[in-house]
Amino acid sequence: MNENCIFCRIVAGKLPSRKLFEDDDIIAIHDIHPVAPVHFMLIPKIHIESLLHAEEDHQAVLGKMMVLAPRLAKEEGLQDGFRTIINTGRAGGQEVMHLHMHVIGGKDRLPPMLVRI
């Protein structure tokens, strides 16, 4: 556990969260600043700084996140689709340096993710 990491502190029960799911490997919590009617995050309990830091040892937990995301999305009413986002590094928009996946939806259609330049 990284004491300076907000997600590590949530995983350890030292900070409150609105938990959606938890098992031995992953915690899913509602985002405190949602950008859509449904916005939650899947967070591996092991501290992995970002996707740039993912290694072969992390395959099982990352695969589990990919399978869990649609299950939880459906349970949250996202039958028609949703967006998954993993921001990686500061340049990629990552704000908390602990790998996490956003699951966002609940609108008829989400706006485009990026604007063409």
Secondary structure as the mmCIF struct_conf table of DSSP 4:
data_model
#
loop_
_struct_conf.conf_type_id
_struct_conf.id
_struct_conf.beg_label_comp_id
_struct_conf.beg_label_asym_id
_struct_conf.beg_label_seq_id
_struct_conf.end_label_comp_id
_struct_conf.end_label_asym_id
_struct_conf.end_label_seq_id
TURN_TY1_P TURN_TY1_P1 GLU A 3 ASN A 4
HELX_RH_AL_P HELX_RH_AL_P1 ILE A 6 VAL A 11
TURN_TY1_P TURN_TY1_P2 ALA A 12 GLY A 13
BEND BEND1 LYS A 14 LEU A 15
STRN STRN1 LYS A 19 GLU A 22
BEND BEND2 ASP A 24 ASP A 25
STRN STRN2 ILE A 26 HIS A 30
BEND BEND3 ILE A 32 HIS A 33
BEND BEND4 VAL A 35 PRO A 37
STRN STRN3 VAL A 38 PRO A 44
BEND BEND5 LYS A 45 ILE A 46
HELX_RH_3T_P HELX_RH_3T_P1 LEU A 51 HIS A 53
HELX_RH_3T_P HELX_RH_3T_P2 GLU A 56 HIS A 58
HELX_RH_AL_P HELX_RH_AL_P2 GLN A 59 GLU A 75
TURN_TY1_P TURN_TY1_P3 GLU A 76 GLY A 77
TURN_TY1_P TURN_TY1_P4 GLN A 79 ASP A 80
STRN STRN4 ARG A 83 ILE A 85
TURN_TY1_P TURN_TY1_P5 GLY A 89 GLY A 89
HELX_RH_3T_P HELX_RH_3T_P3 ARG A 90 GLY A 92
TURN_TY1_P TURN_TY1_P6 GLY A 93 GLY A 93
BEND BEND6 VAL A 96 HIS A 98
STRN STRN5 MET A 101 GLY A 105
BEND BEND7 LYS A 107 ARG A 109
HELX_LH_PP_P HELX_LH_PP_P1 LEU A 110 PRO A 112
BEND BEND8 MET A 113 LEU A 114
#
